[in-house]
């Protein structure tokens, strides 16, 4: 009986560890996705500003 209880307890710990690893993976993935999005927004803004500068340069000329 104690062996069975120990096995069940060990399995419960393993499930908890697995769940924590999954949550950690999701958190890391969300962070990576957010950093990609932020980088894209910053690049988009700078590129658009440069594009507007070039357009204004040609329009004024």
DRENLUMSE-419746 format. One record per atom (N, C-alpha, C, O): residue number from 1; residue in one letter; chain; atom name; x, y negated, z. Coordinates in Angstrom, 1 decimal, padded with zeros to 4 digits, always signed. Example, Ala and Ser with C-alpha at 12.3 -4.5 7.8 and 13.67 -1.06 7.14 Angstrom:
<sites>
resi=1	resn=A	chain=A	name=N	u=+013.2	v=+005.7	w=+007.8
resi=1	resn=A	chain=A	name=CA	u=+012.3	v=+004.5	w=+007.8
resi=1	resn=A	chain=A	name=C	u=+013.2	v=+003.3	w=+007.8
resi=1	resn=A	chain=A	name=O	u=+014.2	v=+003.3	w=+008.5
resi=2	resn=S	chain=A	name=N	u=+012.8	v=+002.2	w=+007.1
resi=2	resn=S	chain=A	name=CA	u=+013.7	v=+001.1	w=+007.1
resi=2	resn=S	chain=A	name=C	u=+012.9	v=+000.0	w=+007.9
resi=2	resn=S	chain=A	name=O	u=+013.4	v=-001.1	w=+008.0
</sites>
This chain:
<sites>
resi=1	resn=X	chain=A	name=N	u=+000.8	v=+001.2	w=+000.0
resi=1	resn=X	chain=A	name=CA	u=+000.0	v=+000.0	w=+000.0
resi=1	resn=X	chain=A	name=C	u=+000.9	v=-001.2	w=+000.0
resi=1	resn=X	chain=A	name=O	u=+000.6	v=-002.2	w=-000.7
resi=2	resn=X	chain=A	name=N	u=+001.9	v=-001.2	w=+000.8
resi=2	resn=X	chain=A	name=CA	u=+002.8	v=-002.4	w=+000.9
resi=2	resn=X	chain=A	name=C	u=+003.6	v=-002.6	w=-000.5
resi=2	resn=X	chain=A	name=O	u=+003.8	v=-003.7	w=-000.9
resi=3	resn=X	chain=A	name=N	u=+003.9	v=-001.5	w=-001.1
resi=3	resn=X	chain=A	name=CA	u=+004.6	v=-001.5	w=-002.4
resi=3	resn=X	chain=A	name=C	u=+003.6	v=-002.2	w=-003.4
resi=3	resn=X	chain=A	name=O	u=+004.1	v=-003.1	w=-004.2
resi=4	resn=X	chain=A	name=N	u=+002.4	v=-001.8	w=-003.4
resi=4	resn=X	chain=A	name=CA	u=+001.4	v=-002.4	w=-004.3
resi=4	resn=X	chain=A	name=C	u=+001.2	v=-003.9	w=-004.1
resi=4	resn=X	chain=A	name=O	u=+001.1	v=-004.7	w=-005.0
resi=5	resn=X	chain=A	name=N	u=+001.2	v=-004.2	w=-002.8
resi=5	resn=X	chain=A	name=CA	u=+001.0	v=-005.6	w=-002.4
resi=5	resn=X	chain=A	name=C	u=+002.2	v=-006.4	w=-002.9
resi=5	resn=X	chain=A	name=O	u=+002.1	v=-007.5	w=-003.4
resi=6	resn=X	chain=A	name=N	u=+003.4	v=-005.9	w=-002.8
resi=6	resn=X	chain=A	name=CA	u=+004.6	v=-006.5	w=-003.2
resi=6	resn=X	chain=A	name=C	u=+004.6	v=-006.7	w=-004.7
resi=6	resn=X	chain=A	name=O	u=+005.0	v=-007.8	w=-005.2
resi=7	resn=X	chain=A	name=N	u=+004.2	v=-005.7	w=-005.4
resi=7	resn=X	chain=A	name=CA	u=+004.1	v=-005.8	w=-006.9
resi=7	resn=X	chain=A	name=C	u=+003.1	v=-006.9	w=-007.3
resi=7	resn=X	chain=A	name=O	u=+003.4	v=-007.7	w=-008.2
resi=8	resn=X	chain=A	name=N	u=+002.0	v=-006.9	w=-006.7
resi=8	resn=X	chain=A	name=CA	u=+001.0	v=-007.9	w=-007.0
resi=8	resn=X	chain=A	name=C	u=+001.5	v=-009.3	w=-006.7
resi=8	resn=X	chain=A	name=O	u=+001.3	v=-010.2	w=-007.5
resi=9	resn=X	chain=A	name=N	u=+002.2	v=-009.4	w=-005.6
resi=9	resn=X	chain=A	name=CA	u=+002.8	v=-010.7	w=-005.2
resi=9	resn=X	chain=A	name=C	u=+003.8	v=-011.2	w=-006.2
resi=9	resn=X	chain=A	name=O	u=+003.9	v=-012.3	w=-006.6
resi=10	resn=X	chain=A	name=N	u=+004.7	v=-010.2	w=-006.6
resi=10	resn=X	chain=A	name=CA	u=+005.7	v=-010.5	w=-007.6
resi=10	resn=X	chain=A	name=C	u=+005.1	v=-010.9	w=-008.9
resi=10	resn=X	chain=A	name=O	u=+005.6	v=-011.9	w=-009.5
resi=11	resn=X	chain=A	name=N	u=+004.0	v=-010.2	w=-009.3
resi=11	resn=X	chain=A	name=CA	u=+003.4	v=-010.6	w=-010.6
resi=11	resn=X	chain=A	name=C	u=+002.8	v=-012.0	w=-010.5
resi=11	resn=X	chain=A	name=O	u=+002.8	v=-012.7	w=-011.4
resi=12	resn=X	chain=A	name=N	u=+002.2	v=-012.3	w=-009.3
resi=12	resn=X	chain=A	name=CA	u=+001.6	v=-013.6	w=-009.1
resi=12	resn=X	chain=A	name=C	u=+002.7	v=-014.7	w=-009.2
resi=12	resn=X	chain=A	name=O	u=+002.5	v=-015.7	w=-009.9
resi=13	resn=X	chain=A	name=N	u=+003.9	v=-014.5	w=-008.7
resi=13	resn=X	chain=A	name=CA	u=+005.0	v=-015.4	w=-008.8
resi=13	resn=X	chain=A	name=C	u=+005.4	v=-015.6	w=-010.3
resi=13	resn=X	chain=A	name=O	u=+005.6	v=-016.7	w=-010.7
resi=14	resn=X	chain=A	name=N	u=+005.4	v=-014.4	w=-011.0
resi=14	resn=X	chain=A	name=CA	u=+005.8	v=-014.5	w=-012.4
resi=14	resn=X	chain=A	name=C	u=+004.8	v=-015.3	w=-013.2
resi=14	resn=X	chain=A	name=O	u=+005.2	v=-016.1	w=-014.0
resi=15	resn=X	chain=A	name=N	u=+003.5	v=-015.1	w=-012.9
resi=15	resn=X	chain=A	name=CA	u=+002.5	v=-015.9	w=-013.6
resi=15	resn=X	chain=A	name=C	u=+002.6	v=-017.3	w=-013.3
resi=15	resn=X	chain=A	name=O	u=+002.5	v=-018.2	w=-014.2
resi=16	resn=X	chain=A	name=N	u=+002.9	v=-017.7	w=-012.1
resi=16	resn=X	chain=A	name=CA	u=+003.1	v=-019.1	w=-011.7
resi=16	resn=X	chain=A	name=C	u=+004.3	v=-019.7	w=-012.4
resi=16	resn=X	chain=A	name=O	u=+004.2	v=-020.8	w=-012.9
resi=17	resn=X	chain=A	name=N	u=+005.4	v=-018.9	w=-012.4
resi=17	resn=X	chain=A	name=CA	u=+006.6	v=-019.4	w=-013.1
resi=17	resn=X	chain=A	name=C	u=+006.3	v=-019.6	w=-014.6
resi=17	resn=X	chain=A	name=O	u=+006.7	v=-020.6	w=-015.2
resi=18	resn=X	chain=A	name=N	u=+005.6	v=-018.7	w=-015.2
resi=18	resn=X	chain=A	name=CA	u=+005.3	v=-018.8	w=-016.6
resi=18	resn=X	chain=A	name=C	u=+004.4	v=-020.0	w=-016.9
resi=18	resn=X	chain=A	name=O	u=+004.6	v=-020.7	w=-017.8
resi=19	resn=X	chain=A	name=N	u=+003.4	v=-020.2	w=-016.0
resi=19	resn=X	chain=A	name=CA	u=+002.6	v=-021.4	w=-016.1
resi=19	resn=X	chain=A	name=C	u=+003.4	v=-022.7	w=-016.0
resi=19	resn=X	chain=A	name=O	u=+003.2	v=-023.6	w=-016.8
resi=20	resn=X	chain=A	name=N	u=+004.3	v=-022.8	w=-015.1
resi=20	resn=X	chain=A	name=CA	u=+005.1	v=-023.9	w=-014.9
resi=20	resn=X	chain=A	name=C	u=+006.0	v=-024.2	w=-016.1
resi=20	resn=X	chain=A	name=O	u=+006.1	v=-025.3	w=-016.6
resi=21	resn=X	chain=A	name=N	u=+006.5	v=-023.1	w=-016.7
resi=21	resn=X	chain=A	name=CA	u=+007.4	v=-023.2	w=-017.9
resi=21	resn=X	chain=A	name=C	u=+006.5	v=-023.8	w=-019.1
resi=21	resn=X	chain=A	name=O	u=+007.0	v=-024.6	w=-019.8
resi=22	resn=X	chain=A	name=N	u=+005.3	v=-023.3	w=-019.2
resi=22	resn=X	chain=A	name=CA	u=+004.4	v=-023.7	w=-020.3
resi=22	resn=X	chain=A	name=C	u=+004.1	v=-025.2	w=-020.1
resi=22	resn=X	chain=A	name=O	u=+004.1	v=-025.9	w=-021.1
resi=23	resn=X	chain=A	name=N	u=+003.8	v=-025.6	w=-018.9
resi=23	resn=X	chain=A	name=CA	u=+003.5	v=-027.0	w=-018.6
resi=23	resn=X	chain=A	name=C	u=+004.7	v=-027.9	w=-018.9
resi=23	resn=X	chain=A	name=O	u=+004.6	v=-029.0	w=-019.5
resi=24	resn=X	chain=A	name=N	u=+005.9	v=-027.4	w=-018.5
resi=24	resn=X	chain=A	name=CA	u=+007.1	v=-028.2	w=-018.8
resi=24	resn=X	chain=A	name=C	u=+007.3	v=-028.3	w=-020.3
resi=24	resn=X	chain=A	name=O	u=+007.7	v=-029.4	w=-020.8
resi=25	resn=X	chain=A	name=N	u=+007.1	v=-027.2	w=-021.1
resi=25	resn=X	chain=A	name=CA	u=+007.2	v=-027.2	w=-022.5
resi=25	resn=X	chain=A	name=C	u=+006.3	v=-028.2	w=-023.1
resi=25	resn=X	chain=A	name=O	u=+006.7	v=-029.0	w=-024.0
resi=26	resn=X	chain=A	name=N	u=+005.0	v=-028.2	w=-022.7
resi=26	resn=X	chain=A	name=CA	u=+004.0	v=-029.2	w=-023.2
resi=26	resn=X	chain=A	name=C	u=+004.5	v=-030.6	w=-022.9
resi=26	resn=X	chain=A	name=O	u=+004.3	v=-031.5	w=-023.7
resi=27	resn=X	chain=A	name=N	u=+005.0	v=-030.8	w=-021.7
resi=27	resn=X	chain=A	name=CA	u=+005.4	v=-032.2	w=-021.3
resi=27	resn=X	chain=A	name=C	u=+006.6	v=-032.6	w=-022.2
resi=27	resn=X	chain=A	name=O	u=+006.6	v=-033.8	w=-022.7
resi=28	resn=X	chain=A	name=N	u=+007.5	v=-031.8	w=-022.5
resi=28	resn=X	chain=A	name=CA	u=+008.7	v=-032.1	w=-023.3
resi=28	resn=X	chain=A	name=C	u=+008.2	v=-032.4	w=-024.8
resi=28	resn=X	chain=A	name=O	u=+008.6	v=-033.3	w=-025.4
resi=29	resn=X	chain=A	name=N	u=+007.3	v=-031.5	w=-025.2
resi=29	resn=X	chain=A	name=CA	u=+006.7	v=-031.7	w=-026.6
resi=29	resn=X	chain=A	name=C	u=+006.0	v=-033.0	w=-026.7
resi=29	resn=X	chain=A	name=O	u=+006.2	v=-033.7	w=-027.7
resi=30	resn=X	chain=A	name=N	u=+005.2	v=-033.4	w=-025.7
resi=30	resn=X	chain=A	name=CA	u=+004.5	v=-034.7	w=-025.7
resi=30	resn=X	chain=A	name=C	u=+005.5	v=-035.8	w=-025.7
resi=30	resn=X	chain=A	name=O	u=+005.3	v=-036.8	w=-026.4
resi=31	resn=X	chain=A	name=N	u=+006.6	v=-035.7	w=-024.9
resi=31	resn=X	chain=A	name=CA	u=+007.6	v=-036.8	w=-024.9
resi=31	resn=X	chain=A	name=C	u=+008.3	v=-036.9	w=-026.3
resi=31	resn=X	chain=A	name=O	u=+008.5	v=-038.0	w=-026.7
resi=32	resn=X	chain=A	name=N	u=+008.6	v=-035.8	w=-026.9
resi=32	resn=X	chain=A	name=CA	u=+009.3	v=-035.8	w=-028.2
resi=32	resn=X	chain=A	name=C	u=+008.3	v=-036.5	w=-029.2
resi=32	resn=X	chain=A	name=O	u=+008.7	v=-037.3	w=-030.0
resi=33	resn=X	chain=A	name=N	u=+007.0	v=-036.1	w=-029.2
resi=33	resn=X	chain=A	name=CA	u=+006.1	v=-036.6	w=-030.1
resi=33	resn=X	chain=A	name=C	u=+005.9	v=-038.1	w=-029.9
resi=33	resn=X	chain=A	name=O	u=+005.9	v=-038.9	w=-030.9
resi=34	resn=X	chain=A	name=N	u=+005.9	v=-038.6	w=-028.6
resi=34	resn=X	chain=A	name=CA	u=+005.8	v=-040.0	w=-028.3
resi=34	resn=X	chain=A	name=C	u=+007.0	v=-040.8	w=-028.8
resi=34	resn=X	chain=A	name=O	u=+006.8	v=-041.9	w=-029.3
resi=35	resn=X	chain=A	name=N	u=+008.2	v=-040.2	w=-028.6
resi=35	resn=X	chain=A	name=CA	u=+009.4	v=-040.9	w=-029.0
resi=35	resn=X	chain=A	name=C	u=+009.4	v=-041.0	w=-030.5
resi=35	resn=X	chain=A	name=O	u=+009.8	v=-042.1	w=-031.1
resi=36	resn=X	chain=A	name=N	u=+009.0	v=-040.0	w=-031.2
resi=36	resn=X	chain=A	name=CA	u=+008.9	v=-040.0	w=-032.7
resi=36	resn=X	chain=A	name=C	u=+008.0	v=-041.1	w=-033.1
resi=36	resn=X	chain=A	name=O	u=+008.3	v=-041.9	w=-034.1
resi=37	resn=X	chain=A	name=N	u=+006.8	v=-041.2	w=-032.5
resi=37	resn=X	chain=A	name=CA	u=+005.8	v=-042.2	w=-032.8
resi=37	resn=X	chain=A	name=C	u=+006.3	v=-043.6	w=-032.6
resi=37	resn=X	chain=A	name=O	u=+006.2	v=-044.5	w=-033.4
resi=38	resn=X	chain=A	name=N	u=+007.0	v=-043.8	w=-031.4
resi=38	resn=X	chain=A	name=CA	u=+007.5	v=-045.1	w=-031.1
resi=38	resn=X	chain=A	name=C	u=+008.6	v=-045.5	w=-032.1
resi=38	resn=X	chain=A	name=O	u=+008.6	v=-046.7	w=-032.6
resi=39	resn=X	chain=A	name=N	u=+009.5	v=-044.6	w=-032.5
resi=39	resn=X	chain=A	name=CA	u=+010.5	v=-044.9	w=-033.5
resi=39	resn=X	chain=A	name=C	u=+009.9	v=-045.2	w=-034.8
resi=39	resn=X	chain=A	name=O	u=+010.3	v=-046.2	w=-035.5
resi=40	resn=X	chain=A	name=N	u=+008.8	v=-044.5	w=-035.2
resi=40	resn=X	chain=A	name=CA	u=+008.2	v=-044.8	w=-036.5
resi=40	resn=X	chain=A	name=C	u=+007.5	v=-046.2	w=-036.4
resi=40	resn=X	chain=A	name=O	u=+007.6	v=-046.9	w=-037.4
resi=41	resn=X	chain=A	name=N	u=+006.9	v=-046.5	w=-035.3
resi=41	resn=X	chain=A	name=CA	u=+006.2	v=-047.8	w=-035.2
resi=41	resn=X	chain=A	name=C	u=+007.3	v=-048.9	w=-035.3
resi=41	resn=X	chain=A	name=O	u=+007.1	v=-049.9	w=-036.0
resi=42	resn=X	chain=A	name=N	u=+008.4	v=-048.8	w=-034.6
resi=42	resn=X	chain=A	name=CA	u=+009.5	v=-049.8	w=-034.6
resi=42	resn=X	chain=A	name=C	u=+010.0	v=-049.9	w=-036.0
resi=42	resn=X	chain=A	name=O	u=+010.2	v=-051.0	w=-036.5
resi=43	resn=X	chain=A	name=N	u=+010.3	v=-048.8	w=-036.6
resi=43	resn=X	chain=A	name=CA	u=+010.9	v=-048.8	w=-038.0
resi=43	resn=X	chain=A	name=C	u=+009.9	v=-049.5	w=-039.0
resi=43	resn=X	chain=A	name=O	u=+010.2	v=-050.3	w=-039.8
resi=44	resn=X	chain=A	name=N	u=+008.6	v=-049.1	w=-038.8
resi=44	resn=X	chain=A	name=CA	u=+007.6	v=-049.7	w=-039.7
resi=44	resn=X	chain=A	name=C	u=+007.5	v=-051.2	w=-039.5
resi=44	resn=X	chain=A	name=O	u=+007.4	v=-051.9	w=-040.5
resi=45	resn=X	chain=A	name=N	u=+007.5	v=-051.7	w=-038.3
resi=45	resn=X	chain=A	name=CA	u=+007.5	v=-053.1	w=-038.1
resi=45	resn=X	chain=A	name=C	u=+008.7	v=-053.8	w=-038.7
resi=45	resn=X	chain=A	name=O	u=+008.6	v=-054.8	w=-039.4
resi=46	resn=X	chain=A	name=N	u=+009.9	v=-053.3	w=-038.4
resi=46	resn=X	chain=A	name=CA	u=+011.1	v=-054.0	w=-038.9
resi=46	resn=X	chain=A	name=C	u=+011.1	v=-053.9	w=-040.4
resi=46	resn=X	chain=A	name=O	u=+011.5	v=-054.9	w=-041.1
resi=47	resn=X	chain=A	name=N	u=+010.7	v=-052.8	w=-041.0
resi=47	resn=X	chain=A	name=CA	u=+010.7	v=-052.6	w=-042.5
resi=47	resn=X	chain=A	name=C	u=+009.7	v=-053.6	w=-043.1
resi=47	resn=X	chain=A	name=O	u=+010.0	v=-054.2	w=-044.1
resi=48	resn=X	chain=A	name=N	u=+008.5	v=-053.7	w=-042.4
resi=48	resn=X	chain=A	name=CA	u=+007.5	v=-054.6	w=-042.9
resi=48	resn=X	chain=A	name=C	u=+007.9	v=-056.0	w=-042.8
resi=48	resn=X	chain=A	name=O	u=+007.7	v=-056.8	w=-043.7
resi=49	resn=X	chain=A	name=N	u=+008.6	v=-056.4	w=-041.7
resi=49	resn=X	chain=A	name=CA	u=+009.1	v=-057.8	w=-041.6
resi=49	resn=X	chain=A	name=C	u=+010.1	v=-058.1	w=-042.7
resi=49	resn=X	chain=A	name=O	u=+010.1	v=-059.1	w=-043.3
resi=50	resn=X	chain=A	name=N	u=+011.0	v=-057.1	w=-043.0
resi=50	resn=X	chain=A	name=CA	u=+012.0	v=-057.3	w=-044.1
resi=50	resn=X	chain=A	name=C	u=+011.3	v=-057.4	w=-045.4
resi=50	resn=X	chain=A	name=O	u=+011.7	v=-058.2	w=-046.2
resi=51	resn=X	chain=A	name=N	u=+010.3	v=-056.6	w=-045.6
resi=51	resn=X	chain=A	name=CA	u=+009.5	v=-056.6	w=-046.8
resi=51	resn=X	chain=A	name=C	u=+008.8	v=-058.0	w=-047.0
resi=51	resn=X	chain=A	name=O	u=+008.8	v=-058.6	w=-048.1
resi=52	resn=X	chain=A	name=N	u=+008.3	v=-058.5	w=-045.9
resi=52	resn=X	chain=A	name=CA	u=+007.6	v=-059.9	w=-046.0
resi=52	resn=X	chain=A	name=C	u=+008.7	v=-060.9	w=-046.3
resi=52	resn=X	chain=A	name=O	u=+008.4	v=-061.8	w=-047.1
resi=53	resn=X	chain=A	name=N	u=+009.9	v=-060.8	w=-045.6
resi=53	resn=X	chain=A	name=CA	u=+010.9	v=-061.8	w=-045.9
resi=53	resn=X	chain=A	name=C	u=+011.3	v=-061.8	w=-047.4
resi=53	resn=X	chain=A	name=O	u=+011.4	v=-062.8	w=-048.0
resi=54	resn=X	chain=A	name=N	u=+011.5	v=-060.6	w=-047.9
resi=54	resn=X	chain=A	name=CA	u=+011.8	v=-060.4	w=-049.4
resi=54	resn=X	chain=A	name=C	u=+010.7	v=-061.0	w=-050.2
resi=54	resn=X	chain=A	name=O	u=+011.0	v=-061.8	w=-051.2
resi=55	resn=X	chain=A	name=N	u=+009.5	v=-060.7	w=-049.9
resi=55	resn=X	chain=A	name=CA	u=+008.4	v=-061.2	w=-050.7
resi=55	resn=X	chain=A	name=C	u=+008.3	v=-062.8	w=-050.6
resi=55	resn=X	chain=A	name=O	u=+008.1	v=-063.4	w=-051.6
resi=56	resn=X	chain=A	name=N	u=+008.5	v=-063.3	w=-049.4
resi=56	resn=X	chain=A	name=CA	u=+008.4	v=-064.8	w=-049.3
resi=56	resn=X	chain=A	name=C	u=+009.6	v=-065.4	w=-050.0
resi=56	resn=X	chain=A	name=O	u=+009.4	v=-066.4	w=-050.7
resi=57	resn=X	chain=A	name=N	u=+010.7	v=-064.7	w=-050.0
resi=57	resn=X	chain=A	name=CA	u=+011.9	v=-065.2	w=-050.7
resi=57	resn=X	chain=A	name=C	u=+011.6	v=-065.3	w=-052.2
resi=57	resn=X	chain=A	name=O	u=+011.9	v=-066.3	w=-052.8
resi=58	resn=X	chain=A	name=N	u=+011.0	v=-064.3	w=-052.8
resi=58	resn=X	chain=A	name=CA	u=+010.7	v=-064.3	w=-054.2
resi=58	resn=X	chain=A	name=C	u=+009.6	v=-065.2	w=-054.5
resi=58	resn=X	chain=A	name=O	u=+009.6	v=-065.9	w=-055.6
resi=59	resn=X	chain=A	name=N	u=+008.6	v=-065.3	w=-053.6
resi=59	resn=X	chain=A	name=CA	u=+007.4	v=-066.2	w=-053.9
resi=59	resn=X	chain=A	name=C	u=+007.8	v=-067.7	w=-053.8
resi=59	resn=X	chain=A	name=O	u=+007.4	v=-068.5	w=-054.6
resi=60	resn=X	chain=A	name=N	u=+008.7	v=-068.0	w=-052.8
resi=60	resn=X	chain=A	name=CA	u=+009.2	v=-069.4	w=-052.7
resi=60	resn=X	chain=A	name=C	u=+010.1	v=-069.8	w=-053.8
resi=60	resn=X	chain=A	name=O	u=+010.0	v=-070.9	w=-054.3
resi=61	resn=X	chain=A	name=N	u=+010.9	v=-068.8	w=-054.3
resi=61	resn=X	chain=A	name=CA	u=+011.8	v=-069.1	w=-055.4
resi=61	resn=X	chain=A	name=C	u=+011.1	v=-069.4	w=-056.7
resi=61	resn=X	chain=A	name=O	u=+011.8	v=-069.7	w=-057.7
</sites>
